[in-house]
């Protein structure tokens, strides 16, 4: 059953997806709303308040990566424990662009619980908007939903964010999809936050979250506000047209934002997660990926094939070209005389690796498998 009243919110234009009064009301009612969110999501927030006055470079240079036992924190059984390791001193009435990594189904509600001000959620999941009842709470908070597969809506969402940032903050997950990559601490970021910051002069605040599902603890680091216009970018490169200069500048800033986020992810993992032993797994990459997929299906309950949209990730031009080469060469029937005895076995294995890392494909395969299993079980029940 579709969510009543909000299921078509993504189709509203810039003037009607929210109202000026709605922006104002959400801004002044944020504190009582956060208390409601804490209760509704069963959150227990812990704030050690360490190093909050240090710059990011000072903080990470002084931060030990020694393992911290769970006993050091006042964790509550049965609660969604959230450890906020650092939170900067933000200007009271200033809107910010909060940028967070995308790690698990619960990261949206977790981050909204710890923000000190209203931030409209930028939501690219139409499936969640229309069928997840928890979206009513997101609507009360304020959100900007859009169809990530629709080119026109991707243009309009930028204009909607511009409107919100005149008075309120926004929360955006620029990885686009939950990050299930075994090779990247943070996936490539879409350029929206940087373009917004350049257009509005609003500062970016990086939020980094890693969740320990086994112990039901989320660890969050919130960095200091970043004025992207003050970041130096090496532009000593020859460009043919002005447009190439602008694209290179924006992408370079996005890479720097991503790298800073990845630094925070590394320090959280090093301090709060014990190393895994490869010999304990048949295939550590596949085993961990399957755990994430099963957890996603348990919490999000997908009923339709929406995985291309829900797990869309950004690929660089170099990554796209590499994958194309691998797919072409892996499909060749090798003629030893023509190719001097070159075997294409390595290319076949490389293509298999790419397919295994394609989260949308793996989600679809799991969904089809569970559907097939459900059908067989229903047939067996009828036969009995």
C-alpha positions in Angstrom: 0.0 0.0 0.0 1.3 3.4 -1.0 2.0 6.1 1.6 -1.0 8.5 1.7 -0.4 12.2 0.9 3.4 12.0 0.4 3.8 9.3 -2.3 3.9 11.9 -5.1 6.0 14.5 -3.4 8.8 14.0 -5.8 6.6 15.3 -8.6 6.0 18.7 -6.9 7.7 21.7 -8.5 10.2 24.0 -6.7 7.5 26.2 -5.3 5.2 23.5 -4.0 7.3 20.6 -2.6 7.5 22.6 0.6 6.1 26.0 1.8 7.8 29.0 3.4 5.8 28.4 6.5 6.9 24.7 6.5 10.5 25.8 6.3 10.0 28.2 9.2 8.0 25.7 11.3 10.6 23.0 10.9 13.4 25.3 11.8 11.9 26.6 15.0 10.4 23.2 16.1 13.6 21.2 15.5 14.5 20.6 19.2 11.2 19.1 20.2 11.0 17.2 17.0 14.5 15.7 17.6 13.3 14.5 21.0 10.3 12.8 19.3 12.8 11.2 16.8 15.0 9.9 19.7 11.9 8.2 21.2 10.5 6.9 17.9 13.8 5.4 16.8 14.8 4.2 20.3 18.0 6.2 20.2 20.6 6.5 23.0 23.1 9.3 22.1 26.5 9.4 23.7 28.7 12.4 23.3 32.3 12.1 24.6 33.0 15.7 23.3 36.7 15.2 22.6 38.8 17.4 20.4 35.7 19.4 19.3 37.8 22.6 19.1 40.6 21.2 17.0 40.9 21.6 13.3 40.4 18.4 11.2 44.2 18.1 10.6 45.0 18.6 14.3 42.3 16.1 15.3 43.4 13.2 13.1 47.1 13.8 13.6 46.6 13.4 17.4 44.0 10.6 17.2 45.3 7.2 18.4 44.1 4.3 16.4 44.3 1.9 19.3 41.2 -0.3 19.8 38.6 1.1 22.2 36.6 -1.6 24.0 32.8 -1.3 24.1 32.9 -1.0 27.9 34.3 2.5 27.7 30.9 3.8 26.6 27.6 3.9 28.5 25.8 1.6 26.1 22.2 0.6 26.7 20.8 -2.8 25.9 17.9 -2.7 23.6 18.7 0.8 22.5 20.1 2.1 19.2 23.3 3.4 20.7 24.9 6.4 18.8 28.4 7.5 19.8 29.1 11.0 18.5 32.8 11.3 18.8 33.1 14.8 17.6 30.8 17.7 16.8 32.0 21.2 15.8 30.8 24.5 17.1 28.4 25.6 14.3 27.0 29.1 13.8 23.5 29.1 15.4 21.4 30.5 12.5 23.6 29.5 9.6 22.3 26.8 7.1 24.9 24.1 6.2 25.2 21.4 3.6 25.6 18.2 5.7 27.3 15.5 3.6 27.3 11.9 4.9 28.6 8.6 3.7 25.9 6.0 2.9 26.6 2.8 4.9 23.4 1.0 6.0 19.6 1.2 5.9 19.4 3.0 9.3 22.0 5.8 8.6 19.4 8.4 7.6 17.5 8.3 10.9 20.7 7.9 12.8 22.2 11.1 11.4 19.0 13.1 11.7 18.9 12.2 15.4 22.3 13.9 16.2 22.1 17.1 14.1 21.7 20.4 16.1 19.4 22.0 13.6 16.8 21.2 11.0 18.2 19.7 7.8 15.9 18.7 4.9 16.7 15.2 3.7 17.6 14.8 0.1 16.1 11.4 -0.8 16.7 9.6 -4.1 14.6 6.6 -3.2 11.1 6.8 -4.7 10.5 3.2 -3.5 11.0 4.3 0.1 9.0 7.5 -0.3 6.0 5.5 -1.6 6.0 2.4 0.5 8.1 2.8 3.6 6.0 4.1 6.5 9.0 5.6 8.2 9.0 8.3 5.5 6.2 10.1 7.3 8.8 11.0 10.0 11.2 12.1 7.3 8.4 14.3 5.8 7.8 15.9 9.2 11.5 16.6 9.4 11.4 18.0 5.8 12.7 16.2 2.7 13.5 16.7 -0.9 12.6 13.5 -2.8 13.5 12.9 -6.4 13.7 10.1 -8.9 17.4 9.5 -9.3 16.8 7.8 -12.7 14.9 10.8 -14.1 17.1 13.5 -15.8 14.6 16.2 -15.4 14.1 15.5 -11.7 17.8 15.5 -11.1 17.9 19.1 -12.5 14.9 20.2 -10.4 16.3 18.8 -7.2 19.2 21.2 -7.4 16.8 24.1 -7.6 14.8 22.7 -4.7 18.0 22.5 -2.6 18.9 26.1 -3.5 15.6 27.2 -2.2 15.9 25.3 1.1 19.4 26.5 1.7 18.2 30.1 1.9 17.0 29.4 5.4 17.4 25.7 6.3 20.2 23.2 6.1 20.1 20.0 4.0 21.4 16.5 4.6 22.6 14.6 1.5 24.3 11.3 0.9 26.4 11.9 -2.3 27.6 8.3 -2.7 24.0 7.7 -4.0 23.9 4.1 -2.7 24.9 2.2 0.3 28.6 1.5 0.1 29.1 -2.3 -0.1 32.4 -2.0 -1.9 35.3 -4.1 -0.5 37.8 -1.8 -2.1 36.6 1.7 -1.2 36.2 3.2 2.3 33.9 5.7 0.5 32.5 5.4 -3.0 33.0 8.1 -5.6 30.8 11.2 -4.7 28.4 12.9 -7.0 29.2 16.6 -7.5 26.0 18.0 -6.1 27.3 19.2 -2.7 30.3 21.0 -4.2 28.1 22.7 -6.9 25.7 23.7 -4.2 28.4 25.1 -2.0 29.9 27.1 -4.9 26.5 28.4 -5.9 25.2 29.4 -2.4 28.4 30.1 -0.5 27.2 27.7 2.2 29.7 25.6 4.0 30.0 21.8 3.8 30.0 19.7 7.0 31.2 16.2 6.6 29.5 13.5 8.6 31.0 10.1 8.8 29.1 7.1 10.1 30.1 3.4 10.6 27.7 1.0 12.3 28.6 -2.0 14.4 25.5 -4.1 13.7 26.5 -6.9 16.0 26.6 -4.6 19.1 24.0 -2.1 17.8 26.3 0.8 18.0 26.8 3.6 15.4 30.0 5.7 15.5 29.7 9.2 14.1 32.4 11.8 13.4 31.2 15.3 12.4 34.0 17.5 10.9 34.5 21.2 10.9 32.6 23.4 8.3 34.5 23.6 5.0 34.4 26.6 2.7 35.2 25.0 -0.6 36.2 28.3 -2.2 39.1 28.4 0.2 40.4 25.0 -0.9 43.4 25.2 -3.2 43.2 23.0 -6.3 46.1 22.4 -8.7 44.9 23.9 -12.0 48.3 23.6 -13.8 46.8 21.6 -16.6 46.1 22.4 -20.2 42.4 22.6 -21.1 40.8 23.0 -24.5 37.6 24.8 -23.3 36.4 26.7 -20.3 33.8 24.1 -19.5 36.6 21.5 -18.9 38.3 23.8 -16.4 35.1 24.1 -14.4 34.4 20.4 -14.4 37.9 19.6 -13.3 37.7 22.1 -10.5 34.4 20.7 -9.2 35.5 17.1 -9.5 38.8 17.9 -7.7 36.9 19.4 -4.8 34.5 16.4 -4.7 37.6 14.1 -4.5 39.0 16.1 -1.6 35.7 15.9 0.3 35.6 12.2 -0.3 39.2 11.7 0.8 38.5 13.6 4.1 35.4 11.4 4.7 37.5 8.3 4.0 40.1 9.4 6.5 37.3 9.6 9.2 36.0 6.1 8.2 39.5 4.6 8.5 39.9 6.0 12.0 36.5 4.8 13.2 37.1 1.3 11.9 40.6 1.1 13.4 39.5 2.2 16.8 36.2 0.4 17.1 36.4 -2.8 15.0 38.6 -5.8 15.6 40.5 -7.1 12.6 38.9 -10.1 10.7 40.9 -13.2 10.0 40.7 -14.3 6.4 41.1 -18.0 7.3 37.8 -17.8 9.2 35.9 -17.3 5.9 35.5 -19.3 2.7 35.6 -16.0 0.8 35.7 -13.0 3.0 34.5 -10.6 0.3 31.5 -12.7 -0.7 30.6 -13.6 2.9 30.6 -9.9 4.0 28.7 -8.8 0.9 26.0 -11.4 1.4 25.7 -10.4 5.1 25.0 -6.8 3.9 22.5 -7.9 1.3 20.6 -10.1 3.6 20.5 -7.2 6.2 19.2 -4.8 3.6 16.4 -7.2 2.6 15.5 -7.8 6.2 15.2 -4.1 7.0 14.0 -2.6 3.7 11.8 -5.5 2.5 12.1 -4.9 -1.3 9.1 -6.2 -3.2 10.0 -4.9 -6.7 13.1 -4.8 -8.9 14.2 -1.2 -8.2 17.8 -2.0 -7.6 19.3 0.0 -10.5 17.9 3.1 -8.9 18.4 2.2 -5.3 22.0 1.1 -5.7 23.2 3.5 -8.3 26.9 4.5 -7.8 29.0 7.0 -9.6 31.8 5.6 -11.8 34.6 7.7 -13.1 35.4 7.8 -16.8 38.5 5.7 -16.2 36.5 3.1 -14.3 33.9 2.9 -17.1 36.6 2.5 -19.8 38.3 -0.2 -17.7 35.1 -2.2 -17.3 34.3 -1.9 -21.1 37.8 -3.2 -21.9 37.4 -6.1 -19.5 33.9 -7.0 -20.9 35.1 -7.0 -24.5 38.3 -9.0 -23.9 36.6 -11.5 -21.6 34.1 -12.3 -24.3 36.7 -13.1 -26.9 37.2 -16.7 -28.1 41.0 -16.8 -28.1 42.8 -17.9 -31.2 46.4 -18.7 -30.0 47.8 -18.1 -33.5 46.1 -14.8 -33.9 46.8 -13.5 -30.3 50.3 -15.1 -29.9 49.1 -17.6 -27.3 47.6 -14.9 -25.0 45.0 -16.5 -22.7 41.9 -14.5 -21.8 41.4 -16.3 -18.5 42.6 -13.3 -16.5 40.0 -11.1 -18.3 37.2 -13.6 -17.6 38.2 -13.5 -13.9 38.3 -9.7 -14.0 34.8 -9.6 -15.5 33.6 -12.0 -12.8 35.1 -9.7 -10.2 33.3 -6.7 -11.7 30.0 -8.6 -11.7 30.4 -9.7 -8.1 31.0 -6.0 -7.1 27.9 -4.8 -8.9 25.6 -4.4 -5.9 22.5 -3.8 -7.9 23.0 -7.1 -9.8 23.8 -9.0 -6.6 20.6 -7.5 -4.9 18.6 -8.5 -8.0 20.0 -12.1 -7.9 19.2 -12.5 -4.2 15.7 -11.1 -4.8 15.0 -13.5 -7.6 16.3 -16.4 -5.6 14.1 -15.5 -2.6 11.1 -15.2 -4.9 11.8 -18.6 -6.4 12.2 -20.1 -3.0 8.9 -18.6 -1.8 7.0 -19.9 -4.8 8.4 -23.4 -4.2 7.4 -23.3 -0.5 3.9 -22.3 -1.4 3.6 -25.1 -3.9 4.8 -27.6 -1.3 2.3 -26.3 1.2 -0.6 -26.7 -1.3 0.6 -30.3 -2.1 0.5 -31.2 1.6 
